[in-house]
Amino acid sequence: MTGWGQSAVLGVVQGLTEFLPISSSAHLRVVATLLGWSDPGAAFTAVTQLGTEAAVLGYFRSDIRAIVSIWFVSLGRPALRRDPAARLGWYVILGTIPIAALGLLLQSAIESTFRDLRLIALTLIAFGLLLGAADAVGDGRRTMEHLTLRHALTIGLAQCLALVPGVSRSGGTISAALFLGYSRTAAARYAFLLAIPAVLASGLLELTKIGGADSPAWGPTALATVISFVVGYAVIAWLLRYLAHGSFKPFVVYRVGLGLLLLVLVTIGAVPASP
């Protein structure tokens, strides 16, 4: 069970790591283990992500309002379907289908097998190196206006990898976008928008499990969710400013270092591999 103090700490962790390409679900699992706490579980993780998604909705409210309004109007006015905002609405919807389908099929593994620290360590390292490669070879010439259906589906498939803690939802989608030639800022913005339907659906689904015998209570979970919103909003603003001039190299180094540390700790028996 997760108490008030633990929830506050995990809320900060969720807010700090959701948008950085370092995997928030992995960090919630790792931080709890290193501090000697029980695994907060997939339900707690999914619900606290509602806080960070609320930060996305708030930060990109103008963009989201335009996308939603034009997309709805375009349903009855074919001439508007070529509008970039209307197309983006379709791309987000279609790009969400793969992770929605796999999320339901793999729900049992997500709540158990995928939370093994050895798997998390390996995915932190492997997908950290993949992010570094994408950042190095991508030419960064494409913007959000260049997004196509094929690219949207490709990035949507990459988002499915985030079902495994350690991959990182933003890291997987950003890596795919970078390989396709999108700029760092465009890749991050689309990654944030693409995550909205999947994260909201997952969080709302897992809400039904909060307060159960093996799940955190409502109060601590709500506290963590509110804290993740506040911290997450600040992280979005910082990351988009940073990516205007900075690279993903620091995140790659961090991921690889954390992954190697976890492997050592599990190997010597300092921390248990399974929840």
Residue pairs with C-beta under 8 A, 6 or more apart in sequence:
1 38
1 216
1 217
2 10
2 37
2 38
2 40
2 44
2 216
2 217
2 220
2 221
2 224
3 220
4 219
4 220
4 223
6 32
6 35
6 37
6 40
6 220
7 216
7 220
7 221
7 223
7 224
8 223
8 224
8 227
9 31
9 35
10 28
10 31
10 32
10 40
10 44
10 48
10 224
11 48
11 51
11 223
11 224
11 225
11 226
11 227
11 228
11 231
12 227
12 228
12 231
13 24
13 27
13 28
13 31
14 24
14 27
14 28
14 45
14 48
14 49
14 51
14 52
14 224
14 227
14 228
14 231
14 232
15 51
15 52
15 55
15 227
15 228
15 229
15 230
15 231
15 232
15 234
15 235
16 27
16 231
16 232
16 235
17 23
17 24
17 27
17 28
18 24
18 49
18 52
18 169
18 170
18 228
18 232
18 235
19 52
19 170
19 188
19 192
19 232
19 235
19 236
19 239
20 168
20 170
20 235
20 239
20 251
21 131
21 168
21 170
21 171
21 174
21 175
21 248
21 251
21 255
22 124
22 168
22 171
22 251
22 254
22 255
22 258
23 120
23 123
23 124
23 162
23 165
23 166
23 167
23 168
23 169
23 171
23 255
24 45
24 49
24 52
24 168
24 169
25 42
25 45
25 162
25 165
25 166
26 120
26 123
26 124
26 165
26 166
26 168
28 40
28 44
28 45
28 48
29 39
29 40
29 45
29 115
29 117
29 120
29 165
29 275
30 117
30 120
30 258
30 262
32 38
32 39
32 40
33 39
33 117
33 271
33 272
34 271
38 275
39 115
39 275
40 216
41 111
41 214
41 215
41 216
41 275
42 110
42 111
42 115
42 206
43 111
43 206
43 209
43 210
43 215
43 216
44 210
44 215
44 216
44 221
44 224
46 199
46 202
46 203
46 205
46 206
47 203
47 206
47 207
47 210
47 221
47 225
48 221
48 224
48 225
48 228
49 199
49 202
49 203
49 228
50 199
50 200
50 203
50 204
50 225
51 224
51 225
51 226
51 227
51 228
51 229
51 232
52 199
52 228
52 229
52 232
53 195
53 196
53 199
53 200
53 203
54 229
55 228
55 229
55 230
55 232
55 233
55 235
55 236
56 192
56 193
56 195
56 196
56 232
56 236
57 64
57 196
58 229
58 233
59 233
59 236
59 237
60 189
60 192
60 193
63 193
64 193
64 196
66 85
67 85
67 86
67 88
67 89
67 92
67 193
68 89
70 80
70 83
70 85
70 86
70 89
71 85
71 86
71 89
71 90
73 80
73 86
74 80
74 81
74 83
74 86
74 89
80 86
81 87
84 144
84 145
87 147
88 144
88 147
88 193
90 149
91 147
91 149
91 152
92 152
92 193
92 194
92 196
92 197
93 197
94 149
94 152
94 153
94 156
95 152
95 153
95 155
95 156
95 159
95 194
96 156
96 159
96 194
96 197
96 198
97 156
98 153
98 156
98 157
98 159
98 160
99 156
99 159
99 160
99 162
99 163
99 198
100 197
100 198
100 201
102 160
102 163
103 110
103 163
103 198
103 202
106 114
106 163
110 163
112 275
113 119
114 163
114 164
114 165
115 165
115 274
115 275
116 273
116 274
116 275
117 262
117 265
117 266
117 271
117 272
117 273
117 274
118 262
118 263
118 266
118 273
119 164
119 165
119 166
120 164
120 165
120 166
120 259
120 262
121 166
121 258
121 259
121 260
121 262
121 263
121 266
122 166
122 259
122 263
123 164
123 165
123 166
123 167
123 259
124 166
124 255
124 256
124 258
124 259
124 262
125 255
125 256
125 259
125 260
127 161
127 166
127 167
127 168
127 171
127 172
127 175
127 255
128 171
128 251
128 252
128 254
128 255
128 256
128 259
129 252
129 256
130 175
131 171
131 174
131 175
131 178
131 248
131 251
131 252
131 255
132 248
132 249
132 252
134 174
134 175
134 176
134 178
134 179
135 178
135 184
135 247
135 248
135 249
135 252
137 178
137 179
138 178
138 179
138 180
138 181
138 182
139 181
140 178
140 181
140 182
140 183
140 184
141 181
141 183
142 180
142 181
142 182
142 183
142 186
143 182
143 183
143 186
144 182
144 186
144 189
144 190
146 182
147 182
147 190
151 177
151 180
154 176
154 180
155 173
155 176
155 177
155 180
155 190
155 191
155 194
156 194
157 176
158 172
158 173
158 175
158 176
159 169
159 172
159 173
159 194
159 195
159 198
160 172
161 167
161 172
162 168
162 169
162 171
162 172
162 173
166 259
169 191
169 195
169 199
170 188
170 191
170 192
170 195
171 251
171 255
173 187
173 190
173 191
173 194
173 195
174 184
174 187
174 188
174 191
174 248
177 186
177 187
177 190
177 191
178 184
178 187
182 190
184 243
184 247
184 248
185 240
185 243
185 244
188 239
188 240
188 243
189 240
192 236
209 215
210 216
210 217
210 218
210 221
211 217
211 218
262 271
264 270
265 271
266 272
266 273
